[in-house]
Amino acid sequence: MTYRHTQTTRAVLRSLVPVICPPEAAALAEPIIDHMELTFGVIPPILGTAIHAGFATYDVGAVPRYFKRARSLSGEAAERYYESWADGFTPMHVQFAGMINQLMSMACYEQPEMMERIGYRVGPWIEKVRHKRLTVFADDVAKQEAQILAPDPLRPLAKTKKEVA
Amino acid sequence: MVTAALHEGARPHNVFTRHDLHGDTVLDCDVVIVGSGAGGAPMAAELAEAGFDVVVLEEGSYYQTRDFTANTSQMVRQLYRDGGASLAIGNPPIMFQEGRAVGGSTVINGGMSWRTPEDILARWRDEAGLEDLTTAQLEPYYERVEKRIHVAPMDDEAIGRDNWLLKKGADAKGWKTVGNLRNQAHCVGSNRCAFGCPTGAKQSALVSYVPRALHYGARVYADVRVDRITFHGKRATGVVGKVRTDEGKTHNVVVRAKLVVAACGAIHSPALLARSGVKSRSGLLGGNLSLHPNVKVVALFDEDVSGWQGAHQAFQVREFADEGLGCFAAVNLPPSVVAMSVPHRGAQLGALMDQYNHMVVAGLLCEDTTTGHVKVINGRPQAFYQLAEHDAANMQRGLVLLAELLFAAGAKRLLLPFHHAQELTSADEAHRLLDRPIPPKGWEVVTVHMMGTAKMGADRTTSVTDAFGFMHDVDRLMIADASLFPSPCRVNPMETIMALSTRAAGHVIDNSRRYFG
């Protein structure tokens, strides 16, 4: 089944983008959250369950202190609330905050705009070196491909299965 | 040619995927191999060439070199089990990565190809009674593997600046460095080993042993998850699995075979056996898990490094290999992976990442002295592993040495793999790290080398399989992966997995009357 963020998760993540991602990524909030959705779709169930529970707890956990849910926090309040988790009431709080930081940071720097910003232009690089391999080293490449298929029985003198039969 | 097809042509006719299986399927063969990685693929190729009818089942999908793109997260989702977020539970939890695709973890590893050192083999002989596992006995199998997957030193021109800086630091310290041997045919330094080599240079099982197995008649079924092994009395008779179509339908896949080989890696092989009701009188099935914990640091240089332009891990610093610190190496990571590896956030993260092209990411590998275990929970394997104080202390020492090396190479700042890590700006500061032991729970540890959960040995009361990977007390059931290692092998395990698998295939051929007569 394809994973989909719940409304709560999406709202909480939206409030966390300015806290975790650099200011220059502010306009990329929705692609970052969409990317996290794809990631959550393949992580182990044990983590998925923890994440769902974590977001729900994170959201309502702000109410006693700020009289509103985490999804509605912004600016300093959102920062302070996240830090209270990252610094940890319990190891579970610390691990949840750390995991969200990791996954959102990853999603942030998967955005083409962010990769371009830091000078990571790997696509053209791959094309360049792939072309080089297939031209400069074409003979050796062909030799290796031929070697992979060439007959070379492990037990030349042993009777093969067909012979045994 | 099959290999050409793997790079750019159509899917070979004897590779079947979820798109080909429209109902329940029953297959008959001589040998069914579960897993198509470093253990399964050589076994399949050798036995197929010897004339056996081989079926390989792989849980992951079938991709070709042309499918490997610059989209890191897509590659991770497609090629890694659990999106690369598998966790061994402990304090700290240890994240580990396994490949899940035709070709197994060889599709996503760095391609380091080393023989297990003689002193480790001696330990395996002494402690597990594996008398034949000598350097001389293994020589022909290692040679054969090295030829097949083209193990070779890197072309100098493909080595990136980050690796030259690592070597510069090691040379300045006078430490032993070796040029890495890798399974590559003119690697040109795309530095995408971990996400499927997009140039075809890395000779993973996907582009070496799997095409060879296909060429000699093996059938490969991708997208098939094997649930259990079937038995008649104490004899393994095949496997039962499932394939899930894109439409959400599930079809059964039943394979009837004369020999069953589990080659799903040290986490999933013991789980498959446990799900099948197999027990070992040693009590060690799923136990004895070692995993070469490793940690990474991020070093910042004034000069432009652009480590993504050049080969992955071109050198290994081996100075402290005999002291439990297997190697130090430069391991360029894409920006998204660096960003998730550091505790920074907000503007601080942005400022750090703006220096991405000035980073050298370096790691160290620890030969662990403790073991964990794998349990099956709700049908899925779960690893448990508690990092030992001794190993944490050893890694702390290793980290100081690595910091010395990187500062000797010209690093200006160093980020450490601890929660709430501080930065270091000199080797002197690094030395102060030793004043205060960092408890295991403070570390951020990852691994890609899981080993030992079905250890081989001569004594059935202290081992799970015999010296060729045949389960004690079960007929016609073999294991062919790193589960067999009695202890950590200190070096990258791929080549030893392949050599042992080749040796086991030879044993099967030599005894074909017994298994197939």
Chai-1 contact restraints between the chains, C-beta under 6 A:
chainA,res_idxA,chainB,res_idxB,connection_type,confidence,min_distance_angstrom,max_distance_angstrom,comment,restraint_id
A,I20,B,R345,contact,1.0,0.0,6.0,A-B,restraint_1
A,P22,B,A347,contact,1.0,0.0,6.0,A-B,restraint_2
A,P22,B,L349,contact,1.0,0.0,6.0,A-B,restraint_3
A,P22,B,G350,contact,1.0,0.0,6.0,A-B,restraint_4
A,P23,B,A347,contact,1.0,0.0,6.0,A-B,restraint_5
A,T39,B,G83,contact,1.0,0.0,6.0,A-B,restraint_6
A,V42,B,R77,contact,1.0,0.0,6.0,A-B,restraint_7
A,V42,B,G83,contact,1.0,0.0,6.0,A-B,restraint_8
A,I43,B,D82,contact,1.0,0.0,6.0,A-B,restraint_9
A,I43,B,G83,contact,1.0,0.0,6.0,A-B,restraint_10
A,I43,B,A85,contact,1.0,0.0,6.0,A-B,restraint_11
A,P44,B,D82,contact,1.0,0.0,6.0,A-B,restraint_12
A,N101,B,R345,contact,1.0,0.0,6.0,A-B,restraint_13
A,Q102,B,M340,contact,1.0,0.0,6.0,A-B,restraint_14
A,S105,B,A339,contact,1.0,0.0,6.0,A-B,restraint_15
A,S105,B,M340,contact,1.0,0.0,6.0,A-B,restraint_16
A,M106,B,S336,contact,1.0,0.0,6.0,A-B,restraint_17
A,M106,B,A339,contact,1.0,0.0,6.0,A-B,restraint_18
A,M106,B,M340,contact,1.0,0.0,6.0,A-B,restraint_19
A,Y109,B,P335,contact,1.0,0.0,6.0,A-B,restraint_20
A,Y109,B,S336,contact,1.0,0.0,6.0,A-B,restraint_21
A,Y109,B,A339,contact,1.0,0.0,6.0,A-B,restraint_22
A,E110,B,S73,contact,1.0,0.0,6.0,A-B,restraint_23
A,E110,B,S336,contact,1.0,0.0,6.0,A-B,restraint_24
A,I118,B,P335,contact,1.0,0.0,6.0,A-B,restraint_25
A,I118,B,M353,contact,1.0,0.0,6.0,A-B,restraint_26
A,I118,B,D354,contact,1.0,0.0,6.0,A-B,restraint_27
A,I118,B,Y356,contact,1.0,0.0,6.0,A-B,restraint_28
A,G119,B,N357,contact,1.0,0.0,6.0,A-B,restraint_29
A,Y120,B,P335,contact,1.0,0.0,6.0,A-B,restraint_30
A,V122,B,A70,contact,1.0,0.0,6.0,A-B,restraint_31
A,V122,B,W308,contact,1.0,0.0,6.0,A-B,restraint_32
A,G123,B,A70,contact,1.0,0.0,6.0,A-B,restraint_33
A,W125,B,Q309,contact,1.0,0.0,6.0,A-B,restraint_34
A,I126,B,A70,contact,1.0,0.0,6.0,A-B,restraint_35
A,I126,B,S190,contact,1.0,0.0,6.0,A-B,restraint_36
A,I126,B,P198,contact,1.0,0.0,6.0,A-B,restraint_37
A,V129,B,V188,contact,1.0,0.0,6.0,A-B,restraint_38
A,V129,B,G189,contact,1.0,0.0,6.0,A-B,restraint_39
A,V129,B,S190,contact,1.0,0.0,6.0,A-B,restraint_40
A,R130,B,T199,contact,1.0,0.0,6.0,A-B,restraint_41
A,K132,B,V188,contact,1.0,0.0,6.0,A-B,restraint_42
A,R133,B,H186,contact,1.0,0.0,6.0,A-B,restraint_43
A,R133,B,V188,contact,1.0,0.0,6.0,A-B,restraint_44
A,R133,B,T199,contact,1.0,0.0,6.0,A-B,restraint_45
A,R133,B,A201,contact,1.0,0.0,6.0,A-B,restraint_46
A,F137,B,H186,contact,1.0,0.0,6.0,A-B,restraint_47
A,D140,B,H186,contact,1.0,0.0,6.0,A-B,restraint_48
A,Q144,B,H150,contact,1.0,0.0,6.0,A-B,restraint_49
A,Q144,B,A185,contact,1.0,0.0,6.0,A-B,restraint_50
A,E145,B,T3,contact,1.0,0.0,6.0,A-B,restraint_51
A,I148,B,T3,contact,1.0,0.0,6.0,A-B,restraint_52
A,I148,B,S208,contact,1.0,0.0,6.0,A-B,restraint_53
A,I148,B,P211,contact,1.0,0.0,6.0,A-B,restraint_54
A,I148,B,R212,contact,1.0,0.0,6.0,A-B,restraint_55
A,L149,B,H215,contact,1.0,0.0,6.0,A-B,restraint_56
A,P153,B,E49,contact,1.0,0.0,6.0,A-B,restraint_57
A,L154,B,E46,contact,1.0,0.0,6.0,A-B,restraint_58
A,L154,B,G506,contact,1.0,0.0,6.0,A-B,restraint_59
A,R155,B,I509,contact,1.0,0.0,6.0,A-B,restraint_60
A,A158,B,I509,contact,1.0,0.0,6.0,A-B,restraint_61
A,T160,B,A50,contact,1.0,0.0,6.0,A-B,restraint_62
A,T160,B,G51,contact,1.0,0.0,6.0,A-B,restraint_63
A,K161,B,G51,contact,1.0,0.0,6.0,A-B,restraint_64
A,K161,B,F52,contact,1.0,0.0,6.0,A-B,restraint_65
A,K161,B,S512,contact,1.0,0.0,6.0,A-B,restraint_66
A,K161,B,F516,contact,1.0,0.0,6.0,A-B,restraint_67
A,K162,B,G51,contact,1.0,0.0,6.0,A-B,restraint_68
A,V164,B,S512,contact,1.0,0.0,6.0,A-B,restraint_69
